[in-house]
Amino acid sequence: MSTFQPDPKDRPARLTVGVVGAGRVGPALAASLQLAGHRPVAVSGVSDASKRRAAALLPDVPLVTPADVLDGAELVLLTVPDDALPGLVEGLAETGAVRPGQLLVHTSGRYGAKVLDPALRAGALPLALHPAMTFTGTPVDVQRLAGCSFGVTAPEELRLAAEALVIEMGGEPEWVAESARPLYHAALALGSNHLVTLVAQSMELLRTAGVEAPDRMLGPLLGAALDNALRSGDAALTGPVARGDAGTVAAHVAELREHAPGAVAGYLAMARATADRALAHGLLKPELAEDLLGVLANGTEGDAR
């Protein structure tokens, strides 16, 4: 049986690829498309960091203006900050930079395909492909795309094309309706961004408590907690809140007030959310919840003072 594998350059329907916004995301996606046989031809970037990222991930690809990126590419990645995206799309459409039949892809989690309507009216094919991953801006991101879920939103007639591009980048397409896009993005931010804050706060508190290697201490614990949560959801809840141990929670609040007052509000908010979920799923006994909720309420009153 033959083991011959065709060279990516020999695959049909190769596209020229351009990147507008050489932040952490765009060059990595373009590099992954290059591995699939497509050809990056232009990238735009202003800051020194953007230029370094482009040079590292897309060597020999020229740095040009956004309009020149669109002029030379059949597939354009718009990888700019969320707040800048609507104005960029409107500006490109108004200046005639958008060409009919051009695939225009943005990677914002917040927006669906509707933000690309000005380009659609100019004849472009709009796709919203959001990789649900944090990026470092280094070549390691290309490997991390393998198995990464992408939130995909596009006109129905372009759905197969959008999903095919995600698969070519090594990702897993997950369809998200246009109307659900803001909720989808809020869910990812709640889990990912807030996790970083929680971990950073926990490490700071451990250092204050005299732990020399808080990262080494937290790694196995948090890894197991994340794995259990992904497998079992609320059934994975453990700790003093889920047990209804009001005395321990009160001691936590007192210690935080003394050593890290800035962490008190977050602790109380997460404890209340945990208590609500534990009650709803039968993990926290109602007879224990009253004292616990009283401690949390008193903690809130302490914040007001």
C-alpha positions as CSV (number, residue, x, y, z in Angstrom):
1,M,0.0,0.0,0.0
2,S,1.4,3.4,-1.0
3,T,2.4,5.8,1.7
4,F,2.9,8.7,-0.7
5,Q,1.6,12.0,0.7
6,P,1.1,14.9,-1.8
7,D,3.1,18.0,-1.1
8,P,0.8,20.8,0.3
9,K,2.0,23.0,-2.6
10,D,0.4,20.6,-5.1
11,R,-3.1,20.7,-3.5
12,P,-5.9,22.3,-5.5
13,A,-7.6,25.6,-4.7
14,R,-4.6,27.1,-2.9
15,L,-5.4,30.6,-1.8
16,T,-3.2,33.7,-1.4
17,V,-3.5,34.8,2.2
18,G,-3.1,38.3,3.7
19,V,-3.1,39.5,7.3
20,V,-4.4,42.8,8.5
21,G,-3.1,43.3,12.0
22,A,0.0,41.4,13.0
23,G,-1.0,40.8,16.6
24,R,-0.7,37.5,18.4
25,V,-3.4,35.8,16.4
26,G,-3.1,36.7,12.7
27,P,0.5,35.5,11.9
28,A,-0.2,32.2,13.7
29,L,-3.3,31.5,11.7
30,A,-1.6,32.5,8.5
31,A,1.3,30.1,9.3
32,S,-1.1,27.3,9.9
33,L,-2.8,28.0,6.6
34,Q,0.6,27.9,5.0
35,L,1.1,24.4,6.4
36,A,-2.1,23.4,4.7
37,G,-0.8,24.6,1.4
38,H,-2.1,28.2,1.1
39,R,0.3,31.0,0.4
40,P,0.7,34.1,2.7
41,V,1.6,37.0,0.5
42,A,1.2,40.2,2.6
43,V,0.9,41.3,6.2
44,S,0.3,44.7,7.8
45,G,1.6,45.7,11.2
46,V,2.7,49.0,12.8
47,S,4.4,48.3,16.1
48,D,7.8,46.8,16.5
49,A,6.3,43.8,18.3
50,S,4.0,43.2,15.3
51,K,6.9,43.4,12.9
52,R,8.8,40.9,15.1
53,R,5.9,38.5,15.2
54,A,5.4,38.7,11.4
55,A,9.1,38.1,10.8
56,A,9.1,35.0,13.2
57,L,6.0,33.3,11.9
58,L,5.8,34.6,8.3
59,P,9.4,35.1,7.2
60,D,9.9,36.7,3.8
61,V,6.2,37.9,3.7
62,P,6.3,41.6,2.9
63,L,4.9,44.2,5.4
64,V,2.5,46.5,3.5
65,T,-0.5,48.7,4.2
66,P,-3.9,47.2,4.9
67,A,-5.2,48.3,1.5
68,D,-2.2,46.5,-0.2
69,V,-2.9,43.4,1.8
70,L,-6.4,43.2,0.4
71,D,-5.2,44.0,-3.1
72,G,-2.9,40.9,-3.1
73,A,-4.9,38.3,-1.2
74,E,-7.8,36.1,-2.0
75,L,-8.3,35.3,1.7
76,V,-7.8,38.1,4.2
77,L,-7.5,37.7,8.0
78,L,-8.7,40.7,9.9
79,T,-7.0,40.2,13.2
80,V,-7.4,43.5,15.0
81,P,-8.8,44.3,18.4
82,D,-12.6,44.0,18.8
83,D,-13.2,47.8,19.1
84,A,-11.2,48.5,16.0
85,L,-12.9,45.9,13.8
86,P,-16.1,47.8,12.7
87,G,-14.3,50.9,11.7
88,L,-11.6,48.9,9.8
89,V,-14.3,47.0,7.8
90,E,-16.2,50.2,7.0
91,G,-13.0,52.0,6.0
92,L,-11.8,49.2,3.7
93,A,-15.2,49.0,2.0
94,E,-15.6,52.7,1.6
95,T,-12.2,53.1,0.0
96,G,-12.9,50.3,-2.5
97,A,-10.2,48.0,-1.1
98,V,-12.6,45.1,-0.9
99,R,-12.9,43.0,-4.0
100,P,-15.9,40.8,-5.1
101,G,-15.4,37.2,-4.3
102,Q,-12.7,37.9,-1.7
103,L,-12.9,35.8,1.5
104,L,-12.8,38.2,4.5
105,V,-12.3,36.5,7.8
106,H,-12.3,38.1,11.2
107,T,-11.2,36.4,14.4
108,S,-13.1,38.4,17.0
109,G,-15.0,36.4,19.6
110,R,-17.5,39.2,20.2
111,Y,-18.8,39.6,16.7
112,G,-20.4,37.3,14.2
113,A,-20.5,37.8,10.5
114,K,-22.8,40.9,10.5
115,V,-19.9,43.2,11.4
116,L,-18.6,42.4,7.9
117,D,-21.8,43.6,6.2
118,P,-20.1,46.6,4.6
119,A,-17.6,44.2,2.9
120,L,-20.5,41.9,2.0
121,R,-22.2,44.7,0.2
122,A,-18.9,45.2,-1.7
123,G,-19.0,41.6,-2.8
124,A,-16.8,39.9,-0.2
125,L,-17.5,36.6,1.4
126,P,-17.8,37.1,5.2
127,L,-16.6,34.6,7.8
128,A,-16.2,34.9,11.6
129,L,-13.7,32.3,12.8
130,H,-12.7,32.7,16.4
131,P,-10.1,30.4,17.9
132,A,-11.0,29.6,21.5
133,M,-7.4,29.8,22.7
134,T,-5.0,32.2,24.2
135,F,-2.1,33.2,22.0
136,T,1.5,34.0,22.9
137,G,2.6,35.5,19.6
138,T,5.3,32.8,19.1
139,P,5.6,29.8,16.9
140,V,4.2,27.5,19.6
141,D,0.8,28.9,18.8
142,V,0.7,27.1,15.5
143,Q,1.1,23.7,17.3
144,R,-1.6,24.7,19.8
145,L,-4.1,25.1,17.1
146,A,-4.3,21.4,16.7
147,G,-7.6,20.3,18.2
148,C,-8.5,23.9,19.1
149,S,-12.2,24.7,18.9
150,F,-13.2,27.7,16.7
151,G,-16.5,29.5,17.1
152,V,-17.8,29.7,13.5
153,T,-20.4,32.1,12.2
154,A,-21.1,32.8,8.6
155,P,-24.0,33.0,6.1
156,E,-25.4,29.5,5.7
157,E,-24.1,29.2,2.1
158,L,-20.6,29.7,3.4
159,R,-20.8,27.4,6.3
160,L,-19.0,24.5,4.7
161,A,-16.2,26.8,3.4
162,A,-15.8,28.3,6.9
163,E,-15.6,24.8,8.5
164,A,-13.2,23.6,5.9
165,L,-10.8,26.5,6.7
166,V,-10.9,25.7,10.4
167,I,-10.1,22.1,9.7
168,E,-7.2,23.0,7.5
169,M,-5.8,25.0,10.4
170,G,-6.0,21.9,12.5
171,G,-9.0,23.2,14.5
172,E,-12.5,21.9,15.3
173,P,-15.4,24.0,14.0
174,E,-18.2,24.8,16.4
175,W,-21.2,26.6,14.9
176,V,-22.4,29.7,16.8
177,A,-25.5,31.5,15.7
178,E,-25.1,35.2,15.0
179,S,-27.5,36.1,17.9
180,A,-25.6,33.9,20.3
181,R,-22.2,35.4,19.6
182,P,-22.0,37.9,22.5
183,L,-23.1,35.2,25.0
184,Y,-20.6,32.8,23.5
185,H,-17.8,35.3,24.0
186,A,-18.9,36.2,27.6
187,A,-18.8,32.5,28.5
188,L,-15.2,32.2,27.2
189,A,-14.1,35.4,29.0
190,L,-15.7,34.2,32.2
191,G,-13.8,30.9,32.1
192,S,-10.5,31.9,30.7
193,N,-9.8,35.5,31.7
194,H,-11.1,35.2,35.2
195,L,-9.2,32.0,35.7
196,V,-5.9,33.9,35.2
197,T,-7.0,36.4,37.8
198,L,-8.0,33.7,40.3
199,V,-4.7,31.8,39.8
200,A,-2.6,35.0,40.1
201,Q,-4.4,36.0,43.3
202,S,-4.0,32.5,44.7
203,M,-0.2,32.6,44.0
204,E,0.2,36.0,45.7
205,L,-1.6,34.8,48.8
206,L,0.5,31.6,49.0
207,R,3.7,33.8,48.7
208,T,2.3,35.9,51.6
209,A,1.8,32.7,53.6
210,G,5.4,31.8,53.0
211,V,5.1,29.2,50.2
212,E,8.3,29.5,48.1
213,A,6.9,27.7,45.0
214,P,3.2,28.5,44.7
215,D,3.2,27.6,41.0
216,R,4.5,24.1,41.8
217,M,1.9,23.7,44.6
218,L,-1.0,24.9,42.6
219,G,-0.2,23.1,39.3
220,P,-1.4,19.6,40.3
221,L,-4.3,20.9,42.4
222,L,-5.7,23.2,39.7
223,G,-5.0,20.7,36.9
224,A,-7.1,18.1,38.7
225,A,-9.8,20.6,39.5
226,L,-10.1,21.7,35.9
227,D,-10.1,18.1,34.7
228,N,-12.8,17.1,37.2
229,A,-14.9,20.2,36.4
230,L,-14.8,19.5,32.6
231,R,-15.7,15.8,33.2
232,S,-18.3,16.2,35.9
233,G,-19.5,19.9,36.1
234,D,-21.0,20.9,39.4
235,A,-20.5,17.4,40.8
236,A,-16.8,18.2,41.0
237,L,-17.4,20.9,43.6
238,T,-15.4,20.4,46.8
239,G,-14.2,22.7,49.7
240,P,-15.7,24.5,52.6
241,V,-18.5,26.3,50.7
242,A,-19.8,23.1,49.1
243,R,-19.6,21.4,52.6
244,G,-21.4,24.3,54.3
245,D,-18.4,24.9,56.6
246,A,-19.4,28.5,57.6
247,G,-16.7,28.7,60.3
248,T,-13.9,28.1,57.8
249,V,-15.3,30.5,55.3
250,A,-15.6,33.2,58.0
251,A,-11.9,32.6,58.9
252,H,-11.0,32.9,55.2
253,V,-12.8,36.3,54.9
254,A,-11.0,37.5,58.1
255,E,-7.6,36.5,56.8
256,L,-8.2,38.1,53.4
257,R,-9.4,41.4,55.1
258,E,-6.1,41.5,56.9
259,H,-3.6,40.4,54.3
260,A,-5.3,41.0,50.9
261,P,-8.3,43.3,51.2
262,G,-8.5,43.6,47.4
263,A,-9.3,39.9,47.1
264,V,-12.3,40.0,49.5
265,A,-14.9,41.1,47.0
266,G,-13.9,38.4,44.5
267,Y,-13.8,35.7,47.2
268,L,-17.3,36.6,48.4
269,A,-18.8,36.8,44.9
270,M,-17.4,33.4,43.9
271,A,-18.4,31.8,47.3
272,R,-21.9,33.0,46.8
273,A,-22.0,31.6,43.3
274,T,-20.6,28.4,44.5
275,A,-23.1,28.1,47.3
276,D,-26.0,28.7,44.9
277,R,-24.8,26.0,42.5
278,A,-24.0,23.6,45.3
279,L,-27.6,24.1,46.7
280,A,-29.2,23.7,43.3
281,H,-27.4,20.4,42.7
282,G,-28.0,19.0,46.1
283,L,-24.4,19.1,47.3
284,L,-24.9,21.7,50.0
285,K,-27.5,20.7,52.7
286,P,-30.1,23.4,53.2
287,E,-29.7,23.3,57.0
288,L,-26.0,24.2,56.6
289,A,-26.6,26.8,53.9
290,E,-28.2,29.3,56.3
291,D,-25.2,29.9,58.4
292,L,-22.9,30.0,55.4
293,L,-25.0,32.6,53.6
294,G,-25.1,34.6,56.8
295,V,-21.3,34.7,56.8
296,L,-21.2,35.8,53.2
297,A,-23.8,38.5,53.8
298,N,-21.9,39.8,56.8
299,G,-18.7,39.8,54.6
300,T,-20.5,42.0,52.1
301,E,-21.6,44.4,54.9
302,G,-18.0,44.6,56.0
303,D,-17.0,45.6,52.5
304,A,-19.5,48.5,52.6
305,R,-17.9,49.7,55.9
